[in-house]
Amino acid sequence: MSNHHVRGMLTLPQLQELIDQGEVETIVTVFPDLYGRLMGKRITPDFFMDFTAQKGMHACNYLFTVDMDMEPIPGYKYANWEQGYGDFHCVPDMRTLRRATWLHKSAMVICDIVDEKSHQLLNIAPRSLLQNQVKKAAEMGFSAKAASELEYYIFENTYKDAREKNYHGLKPVSGYIEDYHILQCTREEALNGAARKHLSHSGVPVEFSKGEWGPGQHELNIRYSDILTMADRHVVYKQCFKELADSLGQSVTFMAKYAGELAGSSCHMHVSLWDVEGTKASFPGKIQVGPSMASKNFKYFLGGWMKHARELMPFYAPTVNSYKRYQSGSWAPTGIAWSYDNRTAGFRVVGEGESLRIESRIAGGDVNAYMGYAAVLASGLDGIRNKIEPPEMFSGDVYAASELPQVPRTFGEAIDAFEHSDFAREAFGEDVVSHYTYFFKTELNAYNTAVTDWERRRYFEQI
């Protein structure tokens, strides 16, 4: 599916023209790591056009075995000190070539990661996970469209200032809840307005921005697209926001739960299924307050997505902090249920006719979009293959329904379910489950061995 009609997307000849005009002097060539961060190189125009565009680039394979602080973690089978940490091949996906107008005279392209020996997509790379599921969908006669609704908090502090303060006493740009609040949102236009403009000119079409349910919390929504393009837009969106905030002397966080007393930041994931060409919807139907009247594909996709939600939870909620968000009455789901237009449900069905879609409210702002959407597709397609019926539609307050299956409340519980999931192995392969289980356990162990401010406040004097 071509994105070249989208404003800001480029073909190679268009890039060359911009280079010749002096409008582009740097090509930021990137790929997402396990955390969803963009890694890569800044490449000069001549070298990119003469070499990288045709032959790609290389990067050290330790990048899929590092922790948040970029320390290589021993124990991974994929790459380790014993094997000497070699390279993998980064192949630019020219469908992602775009202007990056928030950067000085720059373009950006996202790479696929190819194994040096097999010359195939590297299975453990996040973008590969999603592409493999897109391929499976196509084999079944489907494509998927998706949209991410990301929430974030904005602070008046710079990132450097926040680090020096040890992230204590930061000052949100607002002193009160600003959900739909135009006056407060006007005060935040330096960042949000710039983001809307630059994203819209950089291949990420924006629909709107609005205040959210926390002081300094905001949401900016982007136009839906095919599911791989949406994951690409998602990571570009986050990169743009952080770099714009940095340039303005502010900071922004996509943490799932920045503060215990404040609303968490979510990533509502909207997904619908279509034919391979993306022209005919597979979900059309009418969902009433009573019994559902929708296509079998809709029901089975929903059934599979719900059935496998718990065992694939680390793909939606990949950090210790993710699980602090699941609290009753917090706008984050606690029960695994589906309803029509009900924000207490983990699965909220919205729209009608060709716009009928499923919104999952499970993922937080910290989700790696490639992993999250790969989990969605794998689960939904399994539902269609095996005709998995969803439970009855729930009416009422899901928070009050303790009899419903619950989302895991801790990272450890979620990792355990993932590690022992036969379905995860069937969907992604043993190598992927093994690699990501180790990755998640490494993250959990870092937390379990840390001494927190909460512990010092509670035990220093009183114990």
C-alpha positions as CSV (number, residue, x, y, z in Angstrom):
1,M,0.0,0.0,0.0
2,S,1.6,3.3,-1.1
3,N,1.9,6.2,1.3
4,H,3.5,8.6,-1.3
5,H,0.3,10.5,-1.6
6,V,0.5,11.5,2.1
7,R,2.0,14.9,2.7
8,G,5.7,14.7,3.7
9,M,6.3,11.2,2.3
10,L,9.0,11.0,-0.3
11,T,10.2,8.9,-3.2
12,L,13.9,8.6,-3.9
13,P,13.7,11.0,-6.9
14,Q,11.9,13.5,-4.7
15,L,14.5,13.2,-2.0
16,Q,17.2,13.8,-4.6
17,E,15.5,16.9,-5.8
18,L,15.3,18.2,-2.2
19,I,19.0,17.4,-1.8
20,D,19.9,19.3,-5.0
21,Q,17.9,22.3,-3.8
22,G,19.8,22.3,-0.5
23,E,16.6,21.5,1.4
24,V,17.8,18.2,2.9
25,E,21.3,17.8,4.3
26,T,20.8,14.8,6.6
27,I,19.0,11.5,6.3
28,V,18.1,10.1,9.7
29,T,18.2,6.3,9.1
30,V,16.6,4.4,12.0
31,F,15.0,1.2,13.3
32,P,13.0,0.5,16.5
33,D,14.7,-1.4,19.4
34,L,12.9,-3.6,21.9
35,Y,11.7,-0.7,24.0
36,G,10.3,1.0,20.8
37,R,13.1,3.7,20.8
38,L,14.6,4.7,17.4
39,M,18.2,3.8,16.9
40,G,20.3,4.4,13.9
41,K,22.6,6.9,12.1
42,R,22.6,10.3,10.6
43,I,23.8,9.9,7.0
44,T,25.0,12.5,4.5
45,P,22.9,12.9,1.4
46,D,25.5,11.8,-1.1
47,F,26.4,8.7,0.8
48,F,22.8,7.8,1.4
49,M,21.9,8.1,-2.3
50,D,25.1,6.4,-3.6
51,F,25.2,3.6,-1.1
52,T,22.7,3.3,1.8
53,A,19.6,3.5,-0.4
54,Q,20.7,0.5,-2.4
55,K,22.8,-1.5,0.1
56,G,21.6,-0.4,3.5
57,M,23.8,0.0,6.6
58,H,25.0,-2.1,9.5
59,A,24.6,-1.8,13.2
60,C,25.9,-3.9,16.2
61,N,23.6,-6.7,17.1
62,Y,24.1,-5.9,20.8
63,L,21.3,-3.3,20.3
64,F,18.7,-6.0,20.8
65,T,20.3,-7.2,24.0
66,V,20.8,-3.9,25.9
67,D,18.9,-2.5,28.9
68,M,17.3,0.9,29.1
69,D,20.7,2.4,29.9
70,M,22.3,0.8,26.8
71,E,24.3,-1.7,28.9
72,P,24.7,-5.1,27.1
73,I,23.0,-7.8,29.2
74,P,24.7,-11.2,29.3
75,G,22.6,-14.3,28.9
76,Y,20.9,-13.7,25.6
77,K,21.3,-16.5,23.0
78,Y,21.0,-14.1,20.1
79,A,24.0,-12.0,20.8
80,N,26.6,-12.1,23.6
81,W,30.2,-11.5,24.5
82,E,31.1,-15.1,23.6
83,Q,29.9,-14.6,20.0
84,G,31.7,-11.2,19.8
85,Y,28.7,-9.0,19.1
86,G,28.6,-8.9,15.4
87,D,26.4,-6.8,13.0
88,F,23.0,-7.0,11.5
89,H,21.9,-5.5,8.2
90,C,19.6,-2.5,8.2
91,V,17.6,-2.3,5.0
92,P,15.8,1.0,4.4
93,D,12.1,0.5,3.7
94,M,11.5,3.2,1.1
95,R,7.8,3.2,1.8
96,T,8.7,5.0,5.1
97,L,11.0,7.7,3.5
98,R,9.7,11.1,4.7
99,R,10.5,14.7,5.5
100,A,11.4,15.3,9.2
101,T,10.5,18.9,9.3
102,W,11.0,19.4,13.0
103,L,14.7,18.7,12.4
104,H,17.0,21.0,10.5
105,K,16.9,20.1,6.7
106,S,16.4,16.4,7.5
107,A,14.6,13.4,6.1
108,M,14.0,10.1,7.8
109,V,13.6,6.5,6.8
110,I,12.9,3.4,8.9
111,C,14.8,0.2,8.3
112,D,14.0,-3.5,8.4
113,I,16.5,-5.7,10.2
114,V,17.9,-8.6,8.2
115,D,20.0,-11.4,9.6
116,E,23.5,-11.4,8.1
117,K,23.5,-15.2,7.7
118,S,20.0,-16.1,6.6
119,H,19.3,-12.8,4.7
120,Q,15.8,-13.0,6.1
121,L,14.0,-10.6,8.4
122,L,15.4,-11.0,11.9
123,N,12.5,-12.6,13.8
124,I,13.2,-10.9,17.2
125,A,13.2,-7.4,15.7
126,P,10.0,-5.6,16.7
127,R,9.2,-4.5,13.1
128,S,9.7,-8.0,11.9
129,L,7.2,-9.3,14.5
130,L,4.5,-7.2,13.0
131,Q,5.5,-7.8,9.4
132,N,5.3,-11.5,9.9
133,Q,1.8,-11.2,11.3
134,V,0.8,-8.9,8.3
135,K,2.0,-11.6,6.0
136,K,-0.1,-14.3,7.8
137,A,-3.1,-12.0,7.5
138,A,-2.5,-11.6,3.8
139,E,-2.3,-15.4,3.4
140,M,-5.8,-15.6,5.0
141,G,-7.1,-12.9,2.6
142,F,-7.0,-10.0,5.1
143,S,-5.3,-6.7,5.8
144,A,-5.7,-4.7,8.9
145,K,-6.1,-1.0,9.5
146,A,-5.3,0.6,12.9
147,A,-5.0,3.9,14.8
148,S,-3.1,4.8,17.9
149,E,-4.5,7.2,20.5
150,L,-1.5,8.3,22.5
151,E,-1.5,10.3,25.8
152,Y,1.4,12.1,27.4
153,Y,2.3,14.6,30.1
154,I,4.1,17.9,29.4
155,F,6.4,19.5,31.9
156,E,8.0,23.0,32.1
157,N,11.3,21.3,33.1
158,T,13.9,20.4,30.5
159,Y,14.9,16.7,30.3
160,K,18.3,17.7,31.7
161,D,16.7,19.6,34.6
162,A,14.4,16.6,35.2
163,R,17.4,14.2,35.4
164,E,19.2,16.6,37.8
165,K,16.2,16.7,40.0
166,N,16.0,12.9,39.9
167,Y,12.6,13.4,38.4
168,H,11.3,14.9,41.6
169,G,9.3,18.1,41.9
170,L,8.7,18.5,38.2
171,K,6.2,21.2,37.1
172,P,3.4,20.2,34.8
173,V,2.4,22.8,32.3
174,S,-1.0,22.9,34.0
175,G,-2.2,23.0,37.6
176,Y,-5.5,21.2,37.0
177,I,-7.3,18.6,35.0
178,E,-7.6,19.8,31.4
179,D,-9.9,17.3,29.7
180,Y,-11.2,19.1,26.6
181,H,-10.2,22.4,28.3
182,I,-9.5,25.0,25.5
183,L,-8.0,27.8,27.7
184,Q,-5.3,25.5,29.2
185,C,-4.7,23.8,25.9
186,T,-4.0,27.3,24.4
187,R,-1.2,27.7,26.9
188,E,0.3,24.4,25.6
189,E,0.2,25.3,21.9
190,A,4.0,26.0,21.7
191,L,4.5,22.2,21.8
192,N,1.2,20.7,20.7
193,G,0.7,23.2,17.8
194,A,4.3,22.6,16.6
195,A,3.7,18.8,16.8
196,R,0.5,19.0,14.8
197,K,2.2,21.1,12.1
198,H,5.4,19.1,11.9
199,L,3.8,15.7,12.0
200,S,1.3,16.7,9.3
201,H,4.2,17.8,7.1
202,S,6.3,14.7,7.9
203,G,4.0,11.9,6.7
204,V,2.0,11.5,9.9
205,P,-1.5,13.0,9.2
206,V,-2.9,14.5,12.4
207,E,-6.6,14.6,13.2
208,F,-6.7,16.7,16.4
209,S,-5.2,17.3,19.8
210,K,-7.0,17.8,23.1
211,G,-6.5,18.1,26.8
212,E,-6.7,14.9,28.9
213,W,-7.7,13.9,32.4
214,G,-4.6,15.0,34.2
215,P,-2.8,18.3,34.8
216,G,-0.5,18.8,31.9
217,Q,-1.8,15.6,30.2
218,H,-2.7,15.7,26.5
219,E,-3.6,13.5,23.6
220,L,-2.9,13.9,19.9
221,N,-4.6,11.6,17.5
222,I,-3.3,10.6,14.0
223,R,-5.2,9.3,11.0
224,Y,-5.7,5.6,10.7
225,S,-3.8,3.6,8.1
226,D,-2.7,0.1,7.4
227,I,-1.4,-1.5,10.6
228,L,2.4,-1.5,9.7
229,T,2.2,2.2,8.6
230,M,0.4,3.0,11.8
231,A,3.2,1.5,13.9
232,D,5.7,3.5,11.9
233,R,3.7,6.7,12.4
234,H,3.5,5.9,16.1
235,V,7.3,5.8,16.7
236,V,7.8,8.9,14.5
237,Y,5.1,10.7,16.6
238,K,6.9,9.9,19.8
239,Q,10.3,10.9,18.4
240,C,9.0,14.1,17.1
241,F,7.3,15.0,20.4
242,K,10.4,14.4,22.5
243,E,12.7,16.3,20.2
244,L,10.3,19.2,19.9
245,A,9.9,19.4,23.7
246,D,13.7,19.3,24.0
247,S,14.0,22.2,21.6
248,L,11.4,24.3,23.5
249,G,13.0,23.7,27.0
250,Q,10.2,21.4,28.0
251,S,9.9,17.6,28.5
252,V,7.2,15.1,27.7
253,T,6.7,11.6,29.1
254,F,4.8,8.6,27.7
255,M,5.1,6.7,31.0
256,A,2.0,4.6,31.6
257,K,1.7,5.9,35.2
258,Y,3.8,9.1,35.8
259,A,2.4,9.6,39.4
260,G,0.3,7.4,41.6
261,E,-2.3,10.1,42.3
262,L,-2.8,11.1,38.6
263,A,-4.4,9.5,35.6
264,G,-2.2,7.1,33.6
265,S,-1.4,7.6,30.0
266,S,-2.8,5.1,27.6
267,C,-2.5,4.1,24.0
268,H,-5.9,3.1,22.8
269,M,-5.5,0.8,19.9
270,H,-8.2,0.9,17.2
271,V,-8.2,-2.0,14.8
272,S,-10.4,-3.2,11.9
273,L,-10.0,-6.0,9.4
274,W,-10.3,-5.6,5.6
275,D,-9.6,-7.5,2.4
276,V,-6.0,-7.7,1.2
277,E,-6.4,-4.6,-1.0
278,G,-7.8,-2.6,1.9
279,T,-10.9,-1.6,0.1
280,K,-13.6,-3.9,1.5
281,A,-14.3,-4.0,5.3
282,S,-14.6,-7.4,6.9
283,F,-16.2,-6.1,10.1
284,P,-19.4,-4.4,8.8
285,G,-22.4,-4.7,11.0
286,K,-24.5,-3.1,13.6
287,I,-23.8,-3.5,17.3
288,Q,-26.8,-2.8,19.4
289,V,-27.2,-2.4,23.1
290,G,-28.6,-5.9,23.1
291,P,-27.4,-8.8,21.0
292,S,-24.7,-8.1,18.4
293,M,-25.3,-8.2,14.7
294,A,-21.9,-8.2,13.1
295,S,-19.9,-10.3,10.7
296,K,-18.4,-13.5,11.8
297,N,-15.0,-12.2,11.2
298,F,-15.7,-9.3,13.6
299,K,-16.9,-11.7,16.3
300,Y,-14.1,-14.3,15.9
301,F,-11.4,-11.6,15.7
302,L,-12.7,-10.0,18.9
303,G,-13.0,-13.5,20.5
304,G,-9.4,-14.3,19.7
305,W,-8.1,-10.9,20.8
306,M,-9.8,-11.2,24.2
307,K,-8.9,-14.9,24.7
308,H,-5.2,-14.3,24.3
309,A,-5.0,-10.9,26.0
310,R,-3.6,-12.1,29.3
311,E,-0.9,-14.4,27.9
312,L,0.4,-11.7,25.5
313,M,0.1,-8.9,28.1
314,P,3.8,-8.0,28.1
315,F,3.5,-7.0,24.4
316,Y,0.9,-4.4,25.4
317,A,2.3,-3.5,28.8
318,P,6.1,-4.0,28.6
319,T,7.4,-2.4,31.9
320,V,7.0,-2.6,35.6
321,N,5.3,0.8,35.5
322,S,2.7,-0.3,33.0
323,Y,0.8,-2.3,35.7
324,K,0.5,0.7,38.1
325,R,-2.1,2.1,35.6
326,Y,-4.7,-0.7,36.0
327,Q,-6.8,0.8,38.8
328,S,-10.5,0.9,39.3
329,G,-12.1,4.2,38.2
330,S,-9.0,5.3,36.5
331,W,-10.1,5.1,32.8
332,A,-7.7,2.2,32.5
333,P,-9.3,-1.3,32.3
334,T,-9.1,-3.9,35.0
335,G,-11.6,-6.4,33.6
336,I,-11.4,-8.2,30.3
337,A,-14.8,-7.5,28.8
338,W,-16.3,-5.9,25.7
339,S,-19.0,-3.4,25.4
340,Y,-20.3,-0.9,22.9
341,D,-19.0,2.6,23.6
342,N,-18.3,1.9,27.2
343,R,-15.0,3.3,28.6
344,T,-14.9,1.0,31.6
345,A,-14.3,-2.0,29.3
346,G,-11.0,-3.3,28.1
347,F,-12.5,-3.7,24.7
348,R,-14.7,-0.9,23.5
349,V,-16.5,-1.4,20.2
350,V,-17.2,1.8,18.3
351,G,-18.5,2.9,14.9
352,E,-20.9,1.2,12.6
353,G,-20.9,-0.1,9.0
354,E,-17.5,0.1,7.5
355,S,-16.2,2.2,10.4
356,L,-17.0,-0.6,12.9
357,R,-13.9,-1.3,14.8
358,I,-12.5,-2.6,18.1
359,E,-10.7,-0.2,20.5
360,S,-8.6,-1.9,23.1
361,R,-7.9,0.3,26.1
362,I,-5.3,-2.1,27.6
363,A,-2.0,-0.7,26.3
364,G,-0.3,2.2,27.9
365,G,1.7,5.1,26.4
366,D,4.8,2.9,26.9
367,V,3.7,0.3,24.5
368,N,6.1,-0.7,21.7
369,A,3.6,-0.3,18.8
370,Y,5.1,-3.0,16.7
371,M,4.9,-5.6,19.4
372,G,1.4,-4.4,20.5
373,Y,-0.1,-4.6,17.0
374,A,1.7,-7.9,16.3
375,A,-0.1,-9.3,19.4
376,V,-3.4,-7.9,18.2
377,L,-3.1,-9.5,14.7
378,A,-1.8,-12.8,16.0
379,S,-4.7,-13.1,18.5
380,G,-7.5,-11.9,16.2
381,L,-6.4,-14.1,13.3
382,D,-6.3,-17.1,15.7
383,G,-9.8,-16.2,16.6
384,I,-10.9,-16.4,12.9
385,R,-9.0,-19.7,12.3
386,N,-10.5,-21.4,15.3
387,K,-13.9,-19.6,15.3
388,I,-13.4,-18.3,18.9
389,E,-16.6,-16.7,20.1
390,P,-16.3,-13.7,22.3
391,P,-18.2,-13.7,25.6
392,E,-21.5,-12.0,25.8
393,M,-21.4,-8.2,25.5
394,F,-21.1,-6.6,29.0
395,S,-23.4,-3.8,30.1
396,G,-22.7,-1.6,33.1
397,D,-19.6,-0.8,35.1
398,V,-16.8,-3.2,34.3
399,Y,-14.9,-2.0,37.4
400,A,-17.6,-3.3,39.6
401,A,-17.7,-6.8,37.9
402,S,-15.2,-8.7,40.0
403,E,-16.3,-12.0,38.4
404,L,-14.8,-11.1,35.0
405,P,-11.3,-12.2,34.0
406,Q,-8.8,-9.5,35.1
407,V,-5.8,-8.1,33.5
408,P,-2.6,-9.1,35.2
409,R,-1.8,-6.7,38.1
410,T,1.9,-7.2,38.1
411,F,4.7,-7.4,35.5
412,G,5.8,-10.7,37.0
413,E,2.3,-12.3,36.6
414,A,2.2,-11.2,33.0
415,I,5.7,-12.5,32.2
416,D,4.8,-15.9,33.7
417,A,1.7,-16.1,31.5
418,F,3.7,-15.2,28.4
419,E,6.6,-17.5,29.2
420,H,4.3,-20.5,29.5
421,S,2.0,-19.6,26.6
422,D,1.7,-22.3,23.9
423,F,-0.1,-19.8,21.7
424,A,2.8,-17.3,21.9
425,R,5.2,-20.0,20.7
426,E,2.8,-20.9,17.9
427,A,2.3,-17.3,16.8
428,F,5.8,-16.0,17.1
429,G,8.2,-18.9,17.4
430,E,10.3,-20.3,20.3
431,D,13.2,-18.0,19.5
432,V,11.0,-14.9,19.9
433,V,9.3,-16.1,23.1
434,S,12.7,-17.0,24.6
435,H,14.3,-13.7,23.7
436,Y,11.5,-11.5,24.9
437,T,10.9,-13.5,28.1
438,Y,14.6,-12.9,29.0
439,F,14.2,-9.2,28.0
440,F,11.1,-8.8,30.3
441,K,12.7,-10.7,33.2
442,T,15.8,-8.5,32.9
443,E,13.6,-5.4,33.2
444,L,11.7,-6.9,36.2
445,N,15.0,-7.9,37.9
446,A,16.3,-4.3,37.6
447,Y,13.2,-3.1,39.5
448,N,13.3,-5.9,42.1
449,T,16.9,-5.1,43.1
450,A,16.4,-1.3,43.1
451,V,15.9,0.6,46.4
452,T,13.2,3.2,45.8
453,D,12.3,6.5,47.4
454,W,9.1,5.0,48.6
455,E,11.0,2.4,50.6
456,R,13.3,5.1,52.2
457,R,10.4,7.3,53.1
458,R,8.5,4.3,54.7
459,Y,11.3,2.4,56.4
460,F,14.3,4.7,57.1
461,E,13.1,5.9,60.5
462,Q,10.1,3.8,61.4
463,I,11.3,0.3,60.9
